[in-house]
Amino acid sequence: MKHLLSCIIFIFCTSILSFSQWYELNPETSSHILSVHFTDNNIGWICGNNNLIKQTADGGDTWNETNFHGGTSGSSDFNWYSIYAINENEVYACGSKYNWDRFQFNYAYSTNAGSSWTWQSSWGSSAGSWRQVFFIDDQIGWKVGTRSGNGWIGRTSNGFNEFVNSPVFDDQSLRSIHFVDQDMGWIAGKDGFIAKSVDAGITWTEIQSGFTQDLEKIFFINSTIGWAVGHEDDTGVIIKSADGGESWYAVNIPSTMDLYGLYFINENIGWACGSKIVNQEEKGLILYSDDAGENWIEQFVTDELSELYDVFFINEFTGWVSGYNGILLKTINAGGTQFEDVEENSFNYSVIKYPNPFTLSIIFEYELKQPEKVSLTIFDNMGKQINFIQKNQFGGIQQIQWNAEIRPEGIYHYRIQAGEKAAAGKILKIK
């Protein structure tokens, strides 16, 4: 027993290399997952082709079919390109539906967590498809797409059922839209197309980006700094603007690739996803940047054939990436950031853990400068969330206790969140 304990403590103190960075979830689908969106650590949605819309209440460990009856589950008539959940009940999906001989605009929304849906499949007989939907709050939102070869935008200031849809650019295929507030936003599309609005999307001004790649996703972290990703003939590009989209320049990416998804959690840290050719096979790819998108590293490459289409993070640690043939990945350590690296430095409060190592339970003690909603998340050594505790606490010295009596001995990882501050690290259970 002493020898075993010594080995465990040695591993605990010196290594975390076995800890999983990105790991696969099982949404039980072979459809391409084209969009993923979460409202918190637990409640999330995915959508894709073949009428795929699913919801999770446990961070992605299990997924439930929703009661959308516009077509049968697995029906190839419906393709859902984008999903956006405003809260745990209100969710909006958009895409296209095959009607006679063409795909036409299609959307669906639910106000009761998917128990029932309102949907519409087309306007007139023109071919078209919505590609992305985005909301700034529960009333104001936009969506972009293409109909009869022209770029269209839908805009609402009164919730899901009040979208006003109109063409805004001739001969343009719009792929992505992003707003930073109720007035300022950007759209992107084929052949390097970018346009900007400063009046809530009522009018748009085209910007000459200087690039010819099809832009699949645009993302601004504030009114000044933004990025876009795209590709052309297996040549991917990430471009950046530091002046509100008025001018753009290419940043450094590590190799030839196609890029589809993009997400930044703050001005410095972001992820992009797509695919690259490895030994003449296309593999899913995740890129990571911690220097405001100036340089990118390959953080993850899938073992199997794949393309990765969308990336979403709920905070600086926890995120999901979706892709080809039902692939869905999750990380709870930013895709590779070690938990120890954020200990206290980002929390601003000293976190005391005792006893550690522990046998039955462990107490986390810290000082709050003001009343906060505090959450404690526990993960096993494979990165799977196994416990979540949340409390409203007053300022001053506070505690949260984790009872681990039924858990086997070994290394566990914790994360404490208080407001916008977080601390994370390792703890050790022994017999």
C-alpha positions as CSV (number, residue, x, y, z in Angstrom):
1,M,0.0,0.0,0.0
2,K,2.8,2.4,0.8
3,H,4.5,1.7,-2.5
4,L,1.2,2.3,-4.4
5,L,0.6,5.5,-2.4
6,S,4.1,6.7,-3.2
7,C,3.6,6.0,-6.9
8,I,0.3,7.9,-6.9
9,I,1.7,10.9,-5.1
10,F,4.7,11.0,-7.5
11,I,2.4,11.0,-10.5
12,F,0.2,13.6,-8.9
13,C,3.1,16.0,-8.2
14,T,5.1,15.6,-11.4
15,S,2.8,14.7,-14.4
16,I,-0.5,15.4,-16.0
17,L,0.4,14.2,-19.5
18,S,-2.2,11.4,-19.4
19,F,-5.0,14.0,-19.0
20,S,-7.2,14.1,-22.1
21,Q,-7.3,17.4,-24.0
22,W,-10.0,16.9,-26.6
23,Y,-12.1,13.8,-26.2
24,E,-15.0,12.3,-28.2
25,L,-18.6,12.5,-27.2
26,N,-21.3,10.2,-28.6
27,P,-24.3,12.1,-30.0
28,E,-25.5,8.8,-31.6
29,T,-25.8,10.2,-35.1
30,S,-23.9,9.7,-38.4
31,S,-25.2,13.0,-39.8
32,H,-22.7,15.8,-40.3
33,I,-22.9,18.1,-37.2
34,L,-22.7,21.6,-38.8
35,S,-23.4,23.7,-35.7
36,V,-23.0,23.5,-31.9
37,H,-24.2,26.0,-29.3
38,F,-24.4,25.9,-25.5
39,T,-26.1,28.3,-22.9
40,D,-24.0,27.0,-20.0
41,N,-21.8,24.1,-19.0
42,N,-24.7,21.6,-19.3
43,I,-27.4,22.8,-21.7
44,G,-26.5,22.6,-25.4
45,W,-27.7,21.9,-28.9
46,I,-26.4,20.5,-32.2
47,C,-27.8,20.5,-35.7
48,G,-26.8,19.2,-39.1
49,N,-28.0,17.5,-42.2
50,N,-30.6,14.7,-42.4
51,N,-32.9,16.7,-40.1
52,L,-30.5,16.5,-37.1
53,I,-31.5,18.6,-34.1
54,K,-30.5,17.3,-30.6
55,Q,-30.2,18.7,-27.1
56,T,-28.1,17.8,-24.1
57,A,-28.6,18.6,-20.4
58,D,-25.3,17.2,-19.1
59,G,-22.6,18.9,-21.1
60,G,-22.8,16.5,-24.0
61,D,-22.5,13.1,-22.3
62,T,-26.0,12.2,-23.5
63,W,-28.2,13.7,-26.3
64,N,-31.9,13.7,-26.8
65,E,-34.0,13.9,-29.9
66,T,-36.3,16.9,-30.0
67,N,-39.9,16.9,-31.1
68,F,-39.5,18.7,-34.4
69,H,-42.0,17.1,-36.8
70,G,-41.3,19.0,-40.0
71,G,-39.9,15.8,-41.3
72,T,-38.9,12.3,-40.1
73,S,-35.7,11.9,-38.1
74,G,-32.9,11.2,-40.5
75,S,-34.9,12.8,-43.4
76,S,-32.6,14.1,-46.1
77,D,-35.2,16.7,-46.9
78,F,-33.9,19.0,-44.1
79,N,-30.4,20.5,-43.6
80,W,-29.9,22.6,-40.5
81,Y,-26.7,24.8,-40.9
82,S,-26.9,26.8,-37.7
83,I,-28.5,26.7,-34.3
84,Y,-28.5,29.3,-31.6
85,A,-29.9,28.9,-28.0
86,I,-30.8,32.1,-26.2
87,N,-31.5,30.2,-23.0
88,E,-32.4,26.7,-21.9
89,N,-35.9,27.0,-23.4
90,E,-35.6,29.3,-26.5
91,V,-33.7,27.9,-29.5
92,Y,-33.6,28.8,-33.2
93,A,-32.3,26.7,-36.1
94,C,-32.1,27.6,-39.8
95,G,-31.1,25.9,-43.0
96,S,-32.9,24.5,-46.0
97,K,-35.6,22.0,-46.9
98,Y,-35.8,20.1,-50.2
99,N,-39.1,21.0,-51.9
100,W,-39.9,19.3,-55.2
101,D,-36.7,20.0,-57.1
102,R,-34.8,22.5,-55.0
103,F,-33.7,23.4,-51.5
104,Q,-35.5,26.4,-50.1
105,F,-35.1,28.7,-47.0
106,N,-36.0,26.8,-43.8
107,Y,-36.2,27.8,-40.1
108,A,-37.6,26.4,-36.9
109,Y,-37.8,27.7,-33.4
110,S,-38.9,26.4,-30.0
111,T,-39.7,28.3,-26.8
112,N,-40.0,25.1,-24.6
113,A,-36.6,23.4,-25.0
114,G,-37.7,21.5,-28.1
115,S,-40.9,20.0,-26.8
116,S,-42.7,21.7,-29.8
117,W,-41.6,23.8,-32.7
118,T,-42.8,26.5,-35.1
119,W,-41.3,26.2,-38.6
120,Q,-41.6,27.5,-42.1
121,S,-39.8,26.0,-45.1
122,S,-39.9,28.6,-48.0
123,W,-41.2,31.8,-49.5
124,G,-42.1,31.5,-53.1
125,S,-40.4,29.0,-55.4
126,S,-36.8,30.3,-55.4
127,A,-34.0,28.1,-54.2
128,G,-32.3,29.3,-51.1
129,S,-30.7,28.4,-47.7
130,W,-30.1,30.2,-44.4
131,R,-26.5,29.6,-43.3
132,Q,-26.1,31.2,-39.8
133,V,-28.3,32.7,-37.1
134,F,-27.1,35.0,-34.4
135,F,-28.8,36.8,-31.4
136,I,-27.5,39.6,-29.3
137,D,-30.2,39.1,-26.7
138,D,-33.7,37.5,-26.4
139,Q,-35.3,40.0,-28.8
140,I,-32.7,41.2,-31.3
141,G,-31.2,38.8,-33.9
142,W,-30.1,38.2,-37.5
143,K,-29.6,35.4,-40.0
144,V,-27.8,35.3,-43.4
145,G,-28.1,33.1,-46.4
146,T,-28.5,33.0,-50.2
147,R,-31.6,32.9,-52.3
148,S,-31.6,32.8,-56.1
149,G,-27.9,33.7,-56.1
150,N,-28.3,36.8,-54.0
151,G,-27.3,37.4,-50.4
152,W,-30.2,37.7,-48.0
153,I,-30.4,38.9,-44.4
154,G,-33.2,38.4,-41.9
155,R,-33.5,40.8,-39.0
156,T,-35.7,40.9,-35.9
157,S,-36.1,43.2,-33.0
158,N,-39.0,41.4,-31.5
159,G,-38.0,37.8,-31.0
160,F,-38.2,34.7,-33.1
161,N,-41.4,35.2,-35.0
162,E,-40.8,38.7,-36.3
163,F,-38.0,38.3,-38.7
164,V,-38.0,40.7,-41.7
165,N,-36.2,39.1,-44.6
166,S,-34.8,40.9,-47.6
167,P,-32.0,40.7,-50.2
168,V,-29.0,43.0,-49.5
169,F,-26.3,42.1,-52.0
170,D,-26.7,40.8,-55.6
171,D,-24.6,37.8,-56.8
172,Q,-23.4,37.0,-53.3
173,S,-23.4,33.9,-51.1
174,L,-23.5,34.9,-47.5
175,R,-22.1,32.4,-44.9
176,S,-21.7,34.2,-41.6
177,I,-22.9,37.1,-39.4
178,H,-21.7,38.5,-36.1
179,F,-22.7,41.5,-34.0
180,V,-21.0,43.0,-30.9
181,D,-23.9,45.1,-29.8
182,Q,-27.4,46.0,-31.1
183,D,-26.0,48.2,-33.8
184,M,-22.6,47.1,-35.0
185,G,-22.1,43.9,-37.0
186,W,-20.4,42.2,-39.9
187,I,-21.3,39.7,-42.6
188,A,-19.0,37.5,-44.7
189,G,-19.3,35.2,-47.8
190,K,-17.7,33.9,-50.9
191,D,-14.7,35.4,-52.7
192,G,-13.5,37.3,-49.6
193,F,-16.8,39.3,-49.2
194,I,-17.2,41.4,-46.0
195,A,-19.7,44.1,-45.2
196,K,-20.4,46.2,-42.1
197,S,-23.5,47.7,-40.5
198,V,-23.7,50.4,-37.8
199,D,-27.5,50.6,-37.7
200,A,-28.6,47.2,-36.5
201,G,-28.4,45.6,-40.0
202,I,-30.8,48.0,-41.7
203,T,-28.1,49.1,-44.1
204,W,-24.7,47.6,-45.0
205,T,-21.5,48.9,-46.5
206,E,-19.3,46.5,-48.4
207,I,-15.6,46.4,-47.5
208,Q,-12.8,45.4,-49.8
209,S,-11.0,42.7,-47.8
210,G,-8.3,42.1,-50.4
211,F,-8.8,38.3,-50.2
212,T,-10.4,35.9,-52.6
213,Q,-11.0,32.9,-50.4
214,D,-14.6,32.0,-49.5
215,L,-15.1,33.2,-45.9
216,E,-17.0,30.7,-43.8
217,K,-17.1,32.4,-40.4
218,I,-16.5,36.0,-39.1
219,F,-16.1,36.8,-35.4
220,F,-15.5,40.1,-33.6
221,I,-14.6,40.3,-29.9
222,N,-15.4,44.0,-29.7
223,S,-16.0,47.0,-32.0
224,T,-12.4,47.1,-33.1
225,I,-10.8,43.6,-33.3
226,G,-12.1,40.7,-35.4
227,W,-11.1,37.7,-37.5
228,A,-12.5,35.6,-40.4
229,V,-11.6,32.1,-41.6
230,G,-12.1,30.6,-45.0
231,H,-10.5,28.5,-47.8
232,E,-10.0,28.2,-51.5
233,D,-8.8,25.0,-53.3
234,D,-7.5,23.5,-50.0
235,T,-5.7,26.8,-49.1
236,G,-7.0,28.1,-45.8
237,V,-6.7,31.6,-44.5
238,I,-7.3,33.4,-41.2
239,I,-7.5,37.2,-41.6
240,K,-7.7,39.8,-38.9
241,S,-8.8,43.4,-38.6
242,A,-7.7,45.8,-35.9
243,D,-9.8,48.8,-37.0
244,G,-13.4,47.6,-37.0
245,G,-13.2,45.7,-40.3
246,E,-12.0,48.6,-42.4
247,S,-8.8,46.8,-43.4
248,W,-7.7,43.2,-43.1
249,Y,-4.4,41.2,-43.2
250,A,-3.5,37.5,-43.2
251,V,-2.0,36.0,-40.0
252,N,0.3,33.0,-39.6
253,I,-1.2,29.5,-39.9
254,P,1.0,26.4,-39.7
255,S,0.1,24.5,-43.0
256,T,-2.2,24.0,-45.9
257,M,-5.8,23.4,-44.7
258,D,-9.5,24.2,-45.1
259,L,-11.1,26.3,-42.3
260,Y,-14.7,26.5,-41.4
261,G,-15.2,27.4,-37.7
262,L,-13.9,30.2,-35.5
263,Y,-14.4,31.3,-31.9
264,F,-12.6,33.7,-29.5
265,I,-13.3,33.8,-25.8
266,N,-11.4,37.0,-25.2
267,E,-9.1,39.4,-27.1
268,N,-6.2,36.9,-26.9
269,I,-7.4,33.3,-26.9
270,G,-9.3,31.7,-29.8
271,W,-9.8,28.5,-31.8
272,A,-10.4,27.7,-35.4
273,C,-11.3,24.3,-37.0
274,G,-11.4,22.6,-40.4
275,S,-9.3,19.9,-42.0
276,K,-5.9,19.2,-43.4
277,I,-4.4,16.4,-45.6
278,V,-2.3,13.9,-43.7
279,N,-0.8,11.0,-45.7
280,Q,-3.3,11.7,-48.5
281,E,-6.2,11.6,-46.1
282,E,-8.4,14.4,-44.9
283,K,-8.3,14.7,-41.1
284,G,-10.1,17.1,-38.8
285,L,-8.0,20.0,-37.4
286,I,-8.3,22.3,-34.5
287,L,-6.0,25.4,-34.3
288,Y,-5.3,27.5,-31.2
289,S,-4.0,31.0,-30.7
290,D,-3.1,32.8,-27.4
291,D,-1.7,36.0,-29.0
292,A,-4.8,37.6,-30.4
293,G,-4.8,35.5,-33.5
294,E,-1.5,36.6,-34.9
295,N,-0.1,33.0,-34.8
296,W,-1.7,29.6,-34.6
297,I,-0.6,26.1,-33.6
298,E,-2.2,22.8,-34.4
299,Q,-3.8,21.8,-31.1
300,F,-5.6,18.6,-32.3
301,V,-5.8,16.4,-35.4
302,T,-8.3,13.6,-35.6
303,D,-7.3,10.0,-36.1
304,E,-10.1,9.3,-38.5
305,L,-11.2,10.8,-41.8
306,S,-13.1,14.0,-40.9
307,E,-13.8,17.7,-41.4
308,L,-14.6,19.9,-38.4
309,Y,-17.2,22.6,-39.1
310,D,-18.0,24.5,-35.9
311,V,-16.4,25.4,-32.6
312,F,-18.0,27.0,-29.5
313,F,-16.7,27.8,-26.0
314,I,-18.8,28.6,-23.0
315,N,-15.8,29.9,-21.0
316,E,-12.0,29.9,-21.2
317,F,-11.8,26.2,-20.4
318,T,-14.9,24.3,-21.7
319,G,-15.6,24.0,-25.4
320,W,-17.0,21.8,-28.2
321,V,-16.1,21.1,-31.8
322,S,-18.5,19.4,-34.3
323,G,-17.9,17.8,-37.6
324,Y,-18.3,15.2,-40.3
325,N,-20.2,12.0,-39.8
326,G,-21.4,12.7,-36.3
327,I,-18.0,13.7,-34.7
328,L,-18.3,15.8,-31.6
329,L,-15.4,16.7,-29.4
330,K,-15.1,18.4,-26.0
331,T,-12.4,19.9,-23.9
332,I,-12.5,21.1,-20.3
333,N,-9.0,22.5,-20.2
334,A,-9.0,24.8,-23.2
335,G,-7.9,22.0,-25.5
336,G,-4.5,21.6,-23.8
337,T,-3.9,24.3,-21.2
338,Q,-2.9,22.5,-18.0
339,F,-5.1,23.1,-15.0
340,E,-2.2,24.2,-12.9
341,D,-1.4,27.1,-15.1
342,V,-4.5,29.0,-14.0
343,E,-4.2,28.2,-10.2
344,E,-5.0,31.4,-8.3
345,N,-3.5,33.6,-11.0
346,S,-6.9,34.1,-12.6
347,F,-8.9,33.7,-9.4
348,N,-7.5,36.5,-7.4
349,Y,-8.4,34.6,-4.2
350,S,-6.3,32.1,-2.3
351,V,-7.9,28.7,-2.6
352,I,-7.1,26.3,0.3
353,K,-7.8,22.6,-0.2
354,Y,-7.9,20.3,2.9
355,P,-7.1,17.6,3.5
356,N,-5.2,16.9,0.3
357,P,-4.7,14.0,-0.2
358,F,-8.1,13.1,1.2
359,T,-10.0,9.9,1.9
360,L,-13.8,10.6,2.0
361,S,-14.3,14.4,1.4
362,I,-12.4,17.5,0.7
363,I,-13.1,21.2,1.5
364,F,-12.3,24.1,-0.8
365,E,-11.9,27.4,1.1
366,Y,-11.5,30.8,-0.3
367,E,-12.3,34.5,0.3
368,L,-14.9,36.3,-1.8
369,K,-14.6,40.1,-2.2
370,Q,-18.4,40.4,-2.8
371,P,-21.5,38.1,-3.0
372,E,-21.1,35.7,-5.9
373,K,-22.7,32.6,-7.5
374,V,-19.9,30.0,-7.0
375,S,-19.6,26.7,-8.8
376,L,-17.4,23.8,-8.2
377,T,-16.9,21.3,-11.1
378,I,-15.0,18.0,-10.5
379,F,-13.5,16.0,-13.4
380,D,-12.0,12.5,-13.4
381,N,-8.5,12.0,-14.9
382,M,-9.9,11.4,-18.4
383,G,-11.5,14.8,-18.4
384,K,-15.1,13.6,-17.8
385,Q,-17.2,15.8,-15.6
386,I,-18.5,13.8,-12.6
387,N,-19.8,16.4,-10.2
388,F,-21.2,19.9,-10.3
389,I,-22.1,22.0,-7.2
390,Q,-23.4,25.6,-7.4
391,K,-24.2,28.0,-4.5
392,N,-25.0,31.7,-4.0
393,Q,-22.5,32.8,-1.3
394,F,-21.8,36.1,0.6
395,G,-18.5,37.9,0.7
396,G,-15.9,36.8,3.1
397,I,-14.4,33.4,3.9
398,Q,-16.5,30.7,2.2
399,Q,-16.3,26.9,1.6
400,I,-17.6,24.2,-0.7
401,Q,-17.3,20.6,0.3
402,W,-17.1,17.6,-2.1
403,N,-18.1,14.3,-0.8
404,A,-16.2,11.6,-2.7
405,E,-16.9,8.6,-0.6
406,I,-18.2,6.5,-3.5
407,R,-15.3,7.5,-5.8
408,P,-12.3,5.3,-6.4
409,E,-8.8,6.5,-5.3
410,G,-6.8,8.5,-7.8
411,I,-6.3,11.9,-9.2
412,Y,-9.2,14.3,-9.8
413,H,-9.3,17.8,-11.3
414,Y,-11.4,20.7,-10.0
415,R,-12.5,24.1,-11.3
416,I,-14.0,26.8,-9.1
417,Q,-15.8,29.7,-10.8
418,A,-16.8,32.8,-9.0
419,G,-18.2,35.5,-11.3
420,E,-15.6,36.0,-14.0
421,K,-12.8,34.6,-11.9
422,A,-11.7,30.9,-11.9
423,A,-9.2,28.6,-10.2
424,A,-8.4,25.1,-11.2
425,G,-6.0,22.3,-10.1
426,K,-5.6,18.7,-9.0
427,I,-6.6,16.8,-5.9
428,L,-5.8,13.3,-4.8
429,K,-8.0,10.7,-3.1
430,I,-6.4,7.8,-1.2
431,K,-7.8,4.9,0.8
